[in-house]
Amino acid sequence: MSKRRILVTSALPYANGPIHLGHLVEYIQTDIWVRFQRLRGNQCIYVCADDTHGTAIMIRARNESRSEEEVIAQSQQEHERDFADFGIRFDNYGSTHSDENRRLCAQVWEAIQAAGLVKTKDVEQLYDVEQQTFLADRFVRGTCPQCGCPDQPGDNCSKCGTTYTTAELVNPVSTLSGSTPEIRTAEHLFIELEQLHPFLDDWTQNQEHLQAEVANYLKGHFLGSADAAEGVKTLRDWDISRPAPYFGFEIPDSPGNFWYVWFDAPIGYIASTQQWCERTGESLDDWWRSEECEIHHFIGKDITYFHTLFWPGMLKTAGFQLPKKVHIHGFLTVNGEKMSKSKGTFIKAETYHRHLDPSALRYFYASKLGPKLDDIDLSLDEFVSKVNSDLVNKVVNLASRSAKFVKDVGLSQEYPDDGGLFDKAARAGDSIAQAYENCDYNRAMRLIMALADDANPFVEQAEPWNLKKDPAKADQLQDVCTVAINLFRQLVIYLTPVLPELTDKTAVLLGHPITHWDQSQTPLLGTKVAKFKHMMQRVDQKDIDKMVDDTREEQAQELADGVRQNAQNQFHDSPDALAAEPLAEECTIDDFVKVDLRVARVIEAEHVPDARKLLKLTLSLGGEETRTVFAGIKAAYDPEKLVGRLVVMVANLKPRQMKFGLSEGMVCASGTGGAEVFLLSPDEGAIPGQRVH
């Protein structure tokens, strides 16, 4: 079989948030497939990038008083860290906000313009008056105009798949401010996708590029059928621009308009490849303009429309190679439900990594992922039992119960009789490989665990721990361990795409790296065996519980931070006052309760002769109880206007004899002094004499 040249991508994560366990379904799935292809001897590169443009980044940067470039640089660093922690290895991880992407966007746009696919028309778009910005699709939620499903995003319905404009949503709400946006008109650029209808119908329906259910879905909802009663559907024009203000690439021949994120984001696949080519001396044409290269995209089902209609249309028009396959997967649920922040199941990759082994999650996802669009469920109870049962008790157990007995003598020179176990596992290699190739990881894991189920009884029946006790059975012990270790190594080879860390540890144990799938066909003989070291940790329920607890705490803190940020955005409170007069030394509750703060009513107010700053106030605490207070508020308040007003006073302050009279307390106020003084007043309903707690 000739060596294949394969280019693989995953969807670009948005640079406005952390990687969580839902994201990792896709990147682990893709990384497994890439590692499998390399293990089979194929040339396979894996590129990705951060999706960096749009209103969200712009708003976040504004709120945090940073540039957009600073925000996306920090996000990319965090994303790359999280991916590396889970063994996900990219040949290049770029950014859509790159010079390479800008140039490629211009090239693609020029080709689309030359093909006569672009037109302009006025668009009614939602505008957030409070935030003073047009609202991108992701910042609007409302009811789907087609099926009536509530809480849908501004571009397409997650339930029925219908695409629409934000202005077509029923009862739209801005997610930036929570306000009801208003409709404003702006000129937009559109691509007439209908001109590509014959090509897209052929490409999506030829049973090669898409899963059958995806092809049928596109035919039924967008492309139509010549045999159907409704006939062939007309593809809607694709709105490809956004007016300023917008963080992105300005369209060269349309000043003031920017390419919509879904135009420049997929071109980021090519730009990331370009960066890799420049670093390695490769030619971009060999990867994106050559029929000898297979392009494979891995995406979630929520972005099917963009990757199966818009993107192929762009590539075809611009003269780039079309994808050989778009692999589409379902969503992740946790404990049978949508990931929940309140239940602590909206778990970030960073939080998981702090408590649990990433290899365990890679295996569990592999055991659930099939070739279709079915959602997968992370049942935390099943996660514990499956990882411990399959990996620790079945796979690693083979090595832990045998390697230590041959540390000094190594493996046998000839492969012993094992009743056909090694040969049976070798024959299973083709079926396991086909399952990997088809993204049917669930089947691959079941086939591998069936081999582990065959291997473990051999060790249990041979009882190497008992053979060790009899020096006369040293050769028999070596043979038994040789079989056990080779069956273990065979399993590890088959699991290498899923568990690269276990593969590395096995290479250290046996002194032979695992580099090719075909190594599963030949036993390892006559080699030394290193001292056995721990290979995989059992999953402990207490670590699961701690991860969930930490997630709840993190999300409570994020909610509090969000409330504070929203308040800052709404009220624009300056930090200057606090900086000018920092907080006083910390006190205890015992110190605080000594101060008796009371509601009081001003019943008399008058100027104090010869006093530049003071007003004389007579305060009522209710009934006949009154206090006289001299307050330095003369520059700020007209005494006649204070009569009848409720204030807060320190009622138990030791009286102070002043030259103007006896002051029997203080009124509470803020400000820097002079005209900048502001009396504190209780809310409506308070009455004189009530204590302020």
C-alpha positions in Angstrom: 0.0 0.0 0.0 1.4 3.4 -1.0 2.0 6.1 1.6 -0.9 8.5 1.9 -0.5 12.3 2.2 -3.2 13.6 4.6 -4.0 17.0 6.0 -6.2 17.1 9.1 -8.0 19.9 10.8 -10.3 20.4 13.8 -12.8 23.3 14.1 -11.0 26.4 15.4 -11.8 27.2 19.0 -13.0 30.7 19.7 -10.5 32.8 21.5 -13.0 34.2 24.0 -13.2 31.3 26.5 -11.4 28.3 28.0 -11.3 24.8 26.6 -13.8 22.5 28.4 -14.6 18.8 28.3 -17.2 19.3 25.5 -14.5 20.9 23.2 -12.1 18.0 24.0 -14.4 15.4 22.4 -13.5 16.8 19.0 -9.8 17.4 19.5 -9.2 14.0 21.2 -11.2 12.3 18.4 -9.0 14.1 15.8 -5.7 13.5 17.6 -6.5 9.7 17.8 -7.2 9.6 14.0 -4.0 11.5 13.2 -1.8 9.3 15.5 -3.4 6.2 13.9 -2.5 7.4 10.4 1.1 8.0 11.4 1.3 4.6 13.1 0.2 3.1 9.8 3.1 4.9 8.0 1.1 7.7 6.3 2.3 11.2 6.1 -0.3 13.1 8.2 -0.1 16.6 9.5 -2.6 18.2 11.9 -3.2 22.0 11.8 -5.5 24.2 13.8 -5.7 27.8 15.0 -7.6 30.1 17.3 -10.7 31.8 15.8 -10.1 35.4 16.9 -12.4 37.8 15.1 -15.8 39.2 15.9 -17.7 41.3 18.3 -17.1 39.2 21.4 -13.4 39.8 21.4 -13.9 43.5 20.7 -16.3 43.8 23.6 -14.2 41.8 26.0 -11.1 43.9 25.1 -13.0 47.1 25.7 -14.3 45.8 29.1 -10.9 44.8 30.2 -9.1 47.9 29.0 -6.8 45.8 26.8 -6.2 45.6 23.1 -7.8 42.7 21.1 -4.3 41.5 20.3 -3.5 41.1 24.0 -6.8 39.2 24.7 -6.2 36.7 21.8 -2.6 36.2 22.7 -3.5 35.2 26.2 -6.3 33.0 25.0 -4.0 31.2 22.5 -1.4 30.5 25.2 -4.1 29.0 27.5 -5.6 26.9 24.7 -2.3 25.5 23.6 -1.5 24.6 27.2 -4.8 22.8 27.7 -4.4 20.8 24.4 -0.9 19.8 25.3 -2.0 18.6 28.7 -4.4 16.1 27.0 -1.8 14.8 24.6 -3.2 16.7 21.6 -0.3 17.5 19.3 -0.6 20.0 16.4 2.0 20.4 13.6 1.0 24.0 13.6 -1.4 26.0 15.8 -2.0 29.5 14.4 -4.4 32.4 14.7 -7.0 33.7 12.2 -5.6 37.2 13.1 -2.4 36.6 11.1 -0.7 38.1 8.1 -1.0 34.8 6.3 -4.7 34.6 6.8 -5.2 38.2 5.7 -3.4 37.6 2.4 -5.3 34.3 1.8 -8.6 35.9 2.6 -7.8 38.6 -0.1 -6.9 35.9 -2.6 -10.1 33.9 -2.0 -12.2 37.1 -2.1 -10.7 38.2 -5.4 -11.6 34.8 -6.9 -15.1 35.0 -5.6 -15.5 38.5 -7.0 -14.1 37.4 -10.3 -16.6 34.6 -10.5 -19.5 37.1 -10.2 -20.8 35.7 -7.0 -20.9 38.9 -4.9 -23.7 41.4 -4.6 -24.7 44.1 -2.1 -28.0 44.8 -0.5 -29.3 46.6 2.6 -29.7 44.5 5.6 -31.8 45.0 8.7 -29.5 44.1 11.6 -30.0 44.1 15.3 -28.2 46.9 17.1 -27.5 47.1 20.9 -28.0 50.7 21.9 -26.5 50.2 25.3 -23.3 48.7 23.9 -23.3 50.8 20.8 -22.6 47.9 18.4 -24.3 45.8 15.8 -24.9 42.4 17.2 -23.1 39.3 15.8 -25.1 36.2 15.6 -23.7 34.7 18.7 -24.8 37.7 20.8 -28.4 37.3 20.1 -30.8 34.7 21.5 -34.4 34.4 20.6 -37.1 32.1 19.3 -36.6 30.2 16.0 -38.9 31.7 13.4 -39.3 28.3 11.7 -40.0 25.8 14.5 -40.6 28.1 17.5 -37.9 26.6 19.6 -36.8 29.2 22.3 -33.3 30.4 23.3 -31.7 29.9 19.9 -28.6 31.8 18.5 -28.8 34.5 15.9 -27.9 32.5 12.8 -29.3 28.9 12.9 -31.6 26.8 15.0 -29.9 23.9 16.9 -33.2 22.0 16.8 -34.5 22.2 13.2 -31.3 23.4 11.5 -33.0 26.4 9.8 -30.7 29.3 9.0 -31.9 32.9 9.3 -30.8 36.4 10.1 -30.7 37.9 13.5 -33.5 40.3 12.5 -35.8 37.3 11.8 -35.5 35.9 15.3 -38.7 36.2 17.4 -38.3 38.2 20.7 -34.6 38.7 20.3 -32.4 39.7 23.3 -28.9 40.9 23.3 -26.6 38.7 25.4 -24.2 41.6 25.8 -26.6 43.8 27.8 -29.8 41.8 28.3 -31.7 44.6 26.5 -34.0 44.3 23.5 -32.0 45.4 20.5 -33.4 47.7 17.8 -33.3 47.1 14.1 -31.0 49.3 12.0 -30.2 49.1 8.3 -26.7 48.8 6.9 -25.2 47.7 3.5 -23.9 44.2 3.5 -22.0 42.1 0.9 -23.4 38.7 0.0 -22.2 35.6 -1.9 -24.8 34.1 -4.2 -24.5 30.5 -3.1 -27.3 29.4 -5.4 -24.9 29.8 -8.4 -23.0 26.9 -6.9 -26.0 24.7 -6.4 -25.3 22.0 -9.0 -21.7 21.6 -7.7 -22.8 21.5 -4.0 -25.5 19.0 -4.8 -23.1 16.7 -6.5 -20.3 17.1 -3.8 -22.6 16.5 -0.8 -24.6 13.6 -2.3 -21.9 11.4 -3.9 -21.6 9.2 -0.7 -17.9 9.9 -0.3 -17.4 13.1 1.6 -20.2 13.1 4.3 -21.9 10.6 6.6 -25.2 9.4 5.1 -27.3 11.2 7.6 -25.6 14.5 7.0 -26.0 14.2 3.2 -29.7 13.3 3.7 -30.1 16.3 6.1 -28.6 18.7 3.6 -30.7 17.3 0.8 -33.9 17.6 2.8 -33.3 21.1 4.3 -31.2 23.1 1.9 -30.6 21.4 -1.5 -34.0 19.8 -2.1 -34.8 16.9 -4.4 -35.8 16.9 -8.0 -38.2 14.0 -7.1 -39.7 15.8 -4.1 -43.0 17.5 -4.4 -41.5 20.9 -3.4 -38.8 20.5 -6.0 -35.2 21.8 -5.7 -34.7 24.5 -3.0 -32.9 27.7 -3.6 -29.8 28.3 -1.5 -29.9 31.5 0.4 -27.4 34.3 -0.3 -24.6 34.2 2.3 -24.1 37.4 4.2 -20.3 37.8 4.3 -19.7 41.2 5.7 -20.2 43.2 8.9 -20.1 46.9 9.3 -17.9 48.8 11.8 -17.3 48.6 14.7 -16.0 45.1 14.2 -12.7 43.3 15.1 -11.5 41.5 12.0 -10.1 42.1 8.5 -11.4 45.1 6.6 -12.5 44.1 3.1 -10.0 45.8 0.7 -12.6 46.9 -1.9 -15.3 47.8 0.6 -14.0 50.3 3.2 -15.9 50.3 6.5 -17.0 46.6 6.0 -15.3 43.6 7.5 -15.3 40.0 6.5 -17.7 38.0 8.7 -15.9 35.6 11.0 -17.3 32.6 9.1 -15.5 33.8 6.0 -12.0 34.2 7.4 -12.2 31.4 10.1 -12.1 28.4 7.7 -9.5 30.1 5.6 -7.5 29.9 8.8 -7.0 26.2 8.0 -5.0 27.1 4.9 -3.2 29.9 6.7 -2.1 27.6 9.5 -0.8 25.1 6.9 1.0 28.0 5.2 2.9 28.7 8.4 3.8 25.1 8.8 5.0 25.0 5.1 7.2 28.1 5.6 8.7 26.5 8.7 9.4 23.1 7.1 10.2 24.1 3.5 7.0 22.4 2.1 4.9 23.8 -0.7 1.3 24.9 0.2 0.2 23.7 -3.3 1.2 20.1 -2.4 -1.3 20.2 0.4 -4.2 22.5 -0.7 -4.0 22.3 -4.5 -2.9 18.7 -5.1 -5.3 15.8 -5.8 -2.7 13.5 -4.1 -3.5 15.1 -0.7 -6.5 14.0 1.3 -8.0 16.8 3.4 -10.1 15.7 6.4 -12.1 18.1 8.6 -13.3 17.1 12.1 -16.2 19.2 13.3 -19.2 19.2 15.6 -22.7 18.9 14.2 -23.6 22.5 15.1 -21.4 23.9 12.3 -22.4 21.4 9.6 -24.0 24.0 7.4 -20.8 26.2 7.2 -18.4 23.3 6.5 -20.6 21.4 4.0 -22.0 24.3 1.9 -20.2 27.6 2.3 -16.7 26.2 2.7 -16.7 23.8 -0.3 -18.1 26.6 -2.4 -15.3 28.9 -1.3 -12.6 26.3 -2.0 -14.1 25.3 -5.4 -14.3 29.0 -6.5 -10.7 29.8 -5.4 -9.1 26.7 -6.9 -8.2 24.9 -3.7 -8.5 21.1 -3.1 -11.8 20.1 -1.7 -12.1 18.0 1.5 -12.1 14.2 1.0 -14.1 13.8 4.1 -15.9 16.0 6.7 -16.2 13.9 9.9 -19.0 15.2 12.0 -19.6 14.2 15.6 -22.3 14.8 18.3 -22.3 16.7 21.5 -21.2 15.8 25.0 -23.6 15.3 27.9 -22.5 14.7 31.5 -24.5 12.2 33.6 -27.2 12.2 30.9 -27.7 15.9 30.9 -26.4 19.0 29.1 -23.3 20.3 30.8 -24.4 22.4 33.7 -22.6 25.2 35.6 -24.9 24.9 38.6 -24.3 21.2 38.9 -20.5 21.5 38.5 -20.5 19.5 35.2 -19.4 22.3 32.9 -15.8 21.2 33.5 -12.8 23.1 32.1 -9.9 21.1 30.8 -7.6 22.9 33.2 -9.8 21.8 36.2 -9.9 18.2 35.0 -6.2 18.1 34.5 -5.6 19.3 38.1 -7.4 16.2 39.5 -7.4 13.4 37.0 -5.3 11.6 34.4 -6.0 12.9 30.8 -5.3 9.4 29.5 -8.4 8.2 31.3 -10.5 10.7 29.5 -8.9 9.9 26.1 -9.8 6.3 26.6 -13.3 6.9 27.8 -14.1 9.2 24.9 -12.7 6.6 22.5 -14.9 3.9 24.0 -17.9 6.1 23.2 -17.2 7.6 19.8 -18.7 6.0 16.8 -18.9 7.0 13.1 -22.2 8.7 13.4 -23.5 12.0 14.9 -24.8 10.5 18.1 -24.1 12.5 21.3 -21.9 10.8 23.8 -22.5 10.8 27.6 -19.8 11.2 30.2 -21.4 9.3 33.1 -19.0 9.9 35.9 -19.8 6.6 37.6 -19.2 4.7 34.4 -16.1 6.7 33.8 -14.6 5.4 37.1 -15.6 1.8 36.5 -14.7 1.6 32.8 -11.2 3.1 33.1 -10.3 1.0 36.2 -11.7 -2.2 34.7 -10.4 -1.9 31.2 -7.1 -0.1 31.5 -5.8 -0.9 35.0 -7.3 -4.3 35.6 -7.0 -5.8 32.1 -4.2 -4.0 30.1 -1.7 -2.7 32.6 -2.3 -5.7 34.8 -0.7 -8.0 32.3 2.6 -6.2 32.6 2.5 -5.5 36.3 2.0 -9.2 37.1 4.8 -10.4 34.8 7.5 -7.8 34.1 9.1 -7.9 37.5 9.8 -11.7 37.2 12.0 -11.3 34.1 13.8 -8.1 35.1 17.2 -9.9 35.4 16.8 -12.5 32.6 14.8 -10.7 30.0 12.5 -12.3 27.4 12.9 -15.8 26.0 14.9 -16.2 22.8 12.0 -18.1 21.1 8.3 -17.4 21.4 6.7 -20.0 23.6 3.4 -21.9 22.9 0.5 -19.6 24.0 -2.3 -21.6 22.5 -2.6 -19.3 19.6 -3.2 -16.1 21.6 -0.6 -13.9 19.8 -1.6 -15.1 16.4 -5.3 -14.4 17.1 -4.5 -10.9 18.2 -2.3 -10.3 15.2 -5.1 -11.3 12.8 -7.5 -8.9 14.6 -5.2 -6.0 13.6 -6.9 -5.4 10.3 -10.3 -5.2 11.8 -9.1 -2.8 14.5 -7.3 -0.7 11.9 -10.5 -0.5 9.8 -12.5 0.6 12.8 -9.9 3.4 13.5 -10.0 4.5 9.9 -13.8 4.8 10.0 -13.7 6.7 13.2 -15.5 3.8 14.9 -13.4 4.0 18.0 -16.1 2.3 20.1 -15.7 -0.8 18.0 -11.9 -0.6 18.0 -11.9 -0.4 21.8 -14.3 -3.4 22.1 -12.1 -5.5 19.8 -9.0 -4.6 21.8 -10.6 -5.3 25.2 -11.8 -8.7 23.9 -8.1 -9.5 23.2 -7.3 -8.4 26.8 -10.0 -10.7 28.1 -8.3 -13.6 26.2 -4.9 -12.7 27.5 -5.6 -12.3 31.3 -6.8 -15.9 31.9 -3.5 -17.2 30.5 -1.5 -15.3 33.2 -4.0 -16.3 35.9 -3.8 -20.0 35.1 0.0 -20.0 34.7 0.5 -18.2 38.1 4.0 -16.7 37.5 4.0 -15.6 41.2 4.0 -19.2 42.2 6.5 -20.3 39.5 8.9 -17.8 41.0 9.0 -19.8 44.2 10.5 -22.9 42.5 14.0 -22.3 41.0 13.6 -25.4 38.9 10.8 -23.7 37.0 12.8 -20.6 36.0 12.6 -21.4 32.3 8.9 -21.9 32.5 8.5 -18.6 34.4 10.5 -16.8 31.7 8.3 -18.3 28.9 5.1 -17.4 30.7 6.2 -13.8 31.3 7.4 -13.6 27.7 3.9 -14.4 26.5 2.3 -12.1 28.9 4.5 -9.1 28.0 4.1 -9.7 24.3 0.3 -9.9 24.6 0.5 -6.7 26.7 2.7 -5.0 24.1 0.3 -6.0 21.3 -2.5 -4.3 23.1 -0.5 -1.2 23.7 0.3 -1.0 20.0 -3.4 -1.1 19.2 -4.1 1.5 21.9 -1.2 3.8 20.8 -3.4 6.3 19.0 -5.5 6.6 22.2 -2.9 6.3 24.9 0.4 7.7 23.7 1.7 8.1 27.2 1.2 4.4 28.0 3.1 3.7 24.7 6.0 5.8 25.8 6.2 4.0 29.2 6.0 0.6 27.5 9.0 1.6 25.2 11.0 2.4 28.4 10.1 -0.9 30.0 11.1 -3.0 27.0 13.8 -0.8 25.5 12.0 -0.8 22.1 10.0 2.2 20.8 6.6 1.5 19.2 6.7 3.3 15.9 4.5 1.2 13.5 1.3 -0.7 13.5 2.9 -3.8 11.9 5.0 -4.3 15.1 1.8 -6.0 16.4 2.5 -8.9 14.0 5.8 -10.0 15.4 6.6 -10.9 19.0 9.5 -9.2 20.9 12.2 -11.7 21.9 15.5 -11.9 23.7 15.3 -8.3 25.0 16.0 -7.0 28.5 13.1 -5.8 30.7 13.6 -2.7 32.9 12.3 -2.4 36.4 8.6 -2.1 36.2 7.3 1.3 37.1 3.7 2.4 37.7 2.0 2.9 34.3 -1.5 4.1 35.0 -3.3 5.4 38.1 -6.8 4.2 39.1 -9.5 6.7 39.0 -10.7 7.5 42.5 -14.2 8.8 43.2 -12.9 11.3 45.7 -10.9 13.0 42.9 -14.1 13.1 40.8 -16.0 14.8 43.7 -13.2 17.3 44.2 -13.2 18.2 40.5 -16.9 18.8 40.6 -16.7 20.9 43.8 -13.9 23.0 42.3 -15.9 23.5 39.1 -18.8 24.8 41.2 -16.5 27.2 43.1 -14.9 28.4 39.9 -18.2 29.1 38.2 -19.6 30.8 41.3 -16.5 33.1 41.2 -16.9 33.7 37.5 -20.5 34.6 38.0 -19.5 37.1 40.7 -16.8 38.5 38.5 -19.3 38.8 35.7 -21.7 40.7 37.9 -19.0 43.1 38.9 -17.8 43.5 35.3 -21.4 44.2 34.1 -21.8 46.8 36.9 -18.5 48.5 35.8 -19.7 48.5 32.2 -23.0 50.0 33.2 -22.1 52.5 35.8 -18.4 53.3 34.8 -17.4 53.8 38.5 -13.9 55.3 38.7 -11.3 53.8 41.0 -9.9 57.2 41.7 -11.8 57.9 45.0 -10.6 54.6 46.6 -7.0 55.3 45.4 -7.1 58.7 46.9 -8.2 57.5 50.3 -7.4 53.8 50.8 -9.3 51.5 53.1 -8.6 51.8 56.8 -7.0 49.2 58.9 -9.0 46.1 59.3 -11.3 45.9 62.3 -13.3 43.2 64.0 -17.0 42.8 64.4 -16.6 43.7 68.0 -15.0 47.0 67.0 -17.8 47.7 64.5 -20.7 47.1 66.9 -19.4 49.8 69.3 -20.5 52.4 66.7 -24.2 53.1 67.0 -25.4 54.3 63.6 -29.0 55.6 63.7 -31.5 57.1 61.3 -32.2 60.7 62.2 -34.3 63.6 60.8 -33.0 67.1 60.3 -35.6 69.3 62.1 -33.5 72.4 62.2 -30.5 73.6 60.1 -28.7 77.0 60.4 -25.5 78.8 59.5 -22.9 79.1 62.3 -21.6 82.7 62.6 -17.9 83.0 62.2 -17.6 79.4 60.9 -16.4 78.9 57.3 -17.4 75.3 57.0 -20.0 74.4 59.6 -23.8 74.1 59.7 -25.6 73.6 63.0 -28.1 70.7 62.7 -30.7 69.6 65.2 -31.5 65.9 64.6 -34.5 64.0 65.8 -34.2 60.4 66.8 -37.9 60.1 67.3 -40.2 61.5 70.0 -38.5 64.1 72.1 -34.9 62.6 71.7 -32.7 65.1 69.8 -29.0 65.7 69.2 -27.1 68.8 68.1 -24.4 68.2 65.5 -22.0 70.6 63.9 -21.3 69.3 60.4 -18.7 70.6 57.9 -21.1 70.7 54.9 -21.7 74.5 54.6 -20.2 74.7 51.1 -22.3 71.9 49.8 -25.8 72.4 51.3 -28.3 75.2 51.8 -29.6 74.7 55.4 -33.2 75.5 54.5 -33.3 72.6 52.0 -32.0 70.1 54.7 -35.0 70.4 57.0 -37.1 67.3 56.9 -34.4 65.1 55.3 -33.4 61.7 56.8 -29.7 61.2 57.5 -27.5 58.6 59.1 -25.7 59.8 62.3 -23.2 58.3 64.8 -25.4 58.5 67.8 -23.1 57.3 70.6 -20.1 59.5 69.8 -18.7 61.2 72.9 -19.9 64.8 72.9 -17.3 67.4 71.9 -17.3 70.9 73.2 -16.6 73.4 70.4 -16.4 77.2 70.6 -19.7 77.3 68.8 -21.4 74.8 71.2 -21.6 71.2 72.1 -21.6 68.7 69.2 -23.4 65.5 70.2 -22.6 63.2 67.2 -21.7 63.1 63.5 -23.6 62.8 60.3 -22.3 60.3 57.7 -21.2 61.7 54.4 -18.8 60.9 51.6 -16.6 63.1 49.4 -13.3 65.0 49.4 -14.6 68.1 51.3 -15.8 71.6 50.4 -18.5 71.4 47.8 -17.7 67.8 47.2 -19.6 66.4 50.2 -22.5 64.1 49.9 -24.8 63.2 52.9 -25.8 59.5 53.2 -29.5 59.0 53.3 -31.5 55.8 54.2 -33.9 54.4 51.7 -37.6 55.2 51.7 -39.5 53.7 54.6 -36.7 54.2 57.2 -37.8 56.1 60.3 -35.9 58.2 62.9 -34.4 56.1 65.7 -33.8 52.9 63.6 -30.4 51.4 64.0 -28.3 51.0 60.9 -26.8 47.5 60.8 
